[in-house]
Structure formats: C-alpha cells, structure tokens
Amino acid sequence: MTSIRLPETLENKLSREARKKKTTKSEIIKTALVEYLSREEQMPSPFKLGETIFGKYGNGSTDDSATYKQRLKEKLHDKHAH
C-alpha cells in the first residue's frame, strides 16, 4: 500500500472527477499510473536517442579518453619547462 499527499487543488479535481465518473479516486490514480509507467517503459533511453549522433562531429580519434592523462602531462611539462 502506498499513500500520497496531494495539494488541495489537485485533491479537489480528483474528487470531482471520481464523482463524475462514478468511480474511486484510487481507481483514477491506478489507471493514471499504469498509463504513465507504460509510456515510460516504451521511451528509449537518452543514450539510444542520441546514439546516431554521438561522435558524428568528432576529430576521428578513437583513443582520446585513453590518452588524456598522458597528453595532459605533456602539456603541463611543456608549459613549465624552462
């Protein structure tokens, strides 16, 4: 069992809708949650949405993250070499 707190205005709207539909507030909430969760399950992940453009405008290098530390050391060495 789950309890929720609703702002008064939303509680009033929910109560009116339940009376109008001749159902319970719980049924309306359950139906809304089922619809919401179903949509969320069908929504692709952010990675999947952007997968076709990731790296599209890159520099062509495939090892930037692997060599980052080494390149940083070299830049610092060059900057501070006297």
Contact map, one row per residue, 1 for C-alpha under 8 A:
1110000000000000000000000000000000000000000000000000000000000000000000000000000000
1111000000000000000000000000000000000000000000000000000000000000000000000000000000
1111100000000000000000000000000000000000000000000000000000000000000000000000000000
0111110000000000000000000000000000000000000000000000000000000000000000000000000000
0011111000000000000000000000000000000000000000000000000000000000000000000000000000
0001111101100000000000000000000000000000000000000000000000000000000000000000000000
0000111111100000000000000000000000000000000000000000000000000000000000000000000000
0000011111110000000000000000000000000000000000000000000000000000000000000000000000
0000001111111000000000000000000000000000000000000000000000000000000000000000000000
0000011111111100000000000000000000000000000000000000000000000000000000000000000000
0000011111111110000000000000000000000000000000000000000000000000000000000000000000
0000000111111111000000000000000000000000000000000000000000000000000000000000000000
0000000011111111100000000000000000000000000000000000000000000000000000000000000000
0000000001111111110000001001000000000000000000000000000000000000000000000000000000
0000000000111111111000001000000000000000000000000000000000000000000000000000000000
0000000000011111111100000000000000000000000000000000000000000000000000000000000000
0000000000001111111110000000000000000000000000000000000000000000000000000000000000
0000000000000111111111111001000000000000000000000000000000000000000000000000000000
0000000000000011111111110000000000000000000000000000000000000000000000000000000000
0000000000000001111111100000000000000000000000000000000000000000000000000000000000
0000000000000000111111100000000000000000000000000000000000000000000000000000000000
0000000000000000011111110000000000000000000000000000000000000000000000000000000000
0000000000000000011111111011000000000000000000000000000000000000000000000000000000
0000000000000000011001111111000000000000000000000000000000000000000000000000000000
0000000000000110010000111111100000000000000000000000000000000000000000000000000000
0000000000000000000000011111110000000000000000000000000000000000000000000000000000
0000000000000000000000111111111000000000000000000000000000000000000000000000000000
0000000000000100010000111111111100000000000000000000000000000000000000000000000000
0000000000000000000000001111111110000000000000000000000000000000000000000000000000
0000000000000000000000000111111111000000000000000000000000000000000000000000000000
0000000000000000000000000011111111100000000000000000000000000000000000000000000000
0000000000000000000000000001111111110000000000000000000000000000000000000000000000
0000000000000000000000000000111111111000000000000000000000000000000000000000000000
0000000000000000000000000000011111111100000000000000000000000000000000000000000000
0000000000000000000000000000001111111110000000000000000000000000000000000000000000
0000000000000000000000000000000111111111000000000000000000000000000000000000000000
0000000000000000000000000000000011111111100000000000000000000000000000000000000000
0000000000000000000000000000000001111111110000000000000000000000000000000000000000
0000000000000000000000000000000000111111111000000000000000000000000000000000000000
0000000000000000000000000000000000011111111000000000000000000000000000000000000000
0000000000000000000000000000000000001111111100000000000000000000000000000000000000
0000000000000000000000000000000000000111111100000000000000000000000000000000000000
0000000000000000000000000000000000000011111110000000000000000000000000000000000000
0000000000000000000000000000000000000000111111011000000000000000000000000000000000
0000000000000000000000000000000000000000001111111000000000000000000000000000000000
0000000000000000000000000000000000000000000111111100000000000000000000000000000000
0000000000000000000000000000000000000000000011111110000000000000000000000000000000
0000000000000000000000000000000000000000000111111110000000000000000000000000000000
0000000000000000000000000000000000000000000111111111000000000000000000000000000000
0000000000000000000000000000000000000000000001111111110000000000000000000000000000
0000000000000000000000000000000000000000000000111111110000000000000000000000000000
0000000000000000000000000000000000000000000000001111110100000000000000000000000000
0000000000000000000000000000000000000000000000000111111110000000000000000000000000
0000000000000000000000000000000000000000000000000111111110000000000000000000000000
0000000000000000000000000000000000000000000000000000111111000000000000000000000000
0000000000000000000000000000000000000000000000000001111111000000000000000000000000
0000000000000000000000000000000000000000000000000000111111100000000000000000000000
0000000000000000000000000000000000000000000000000000001111111000000000000000000000
0000000000000000000000000000000000000000000000000000000011111000000000000000000000
0000000000000000000000000000000000000000000000000000000001111100000000000000000000
0000000000000000000000000000000000000000000000000000000001111111000000000000000000
0000000000000000000000000000000000000000000000000000000000011111000000000000000000
0000000000000000000000000000000000000000000000000000000000001111111000000000000000
0000000000000000000000000000000000000000000000000000000000001111111100000000000000
0000000000000000000000000000000000000000000000000000000000000011111100000000000000
0000000000000000000000000000000000000000000000000000000000000011111110000000000000
0000000000000000000000000000000000000000000000000000000000000011111111100000000000
0000000000000000000000000000000000000000000000000000000000000001111111110000000000
0000000000000000000000000000000000000000000000000000000000000000011111111000000000
0000000000000000000000000000000000000000000000000000000000000000001111111100000000
0000000000000000000000000000000000000000000000000000000000000000001111111110000000
0000000000000000000000000000000000000000000000000000000000000000000111111111000000
0000000000000000000000000000000000000000000000000000000000000000000011111111100000
0000000000000000000000000000000000000000000000000000000000000000000001111111110000
0000000000000000000000000000000000000000000000000000000000000000000000111111111000
0000000000000000000000000000000000000000000000000000000000000000000000011111111100
0000000000000000000000000000000000000000000000000000000000000000000000001111111110
0000000000000000000000000000000000000000000000000000000000000000000000000111111110
0000000000000000000000000000000000000000000000000000000000000000000000000011111110
0000000000000000000000000000000000000000000000000000000000000000000000000001111111
0000000000000000000000000000000000000000000000000000000000000000000000000000111111
0000000000000000000000000000000000000000000000000000000000000000000000000000000111
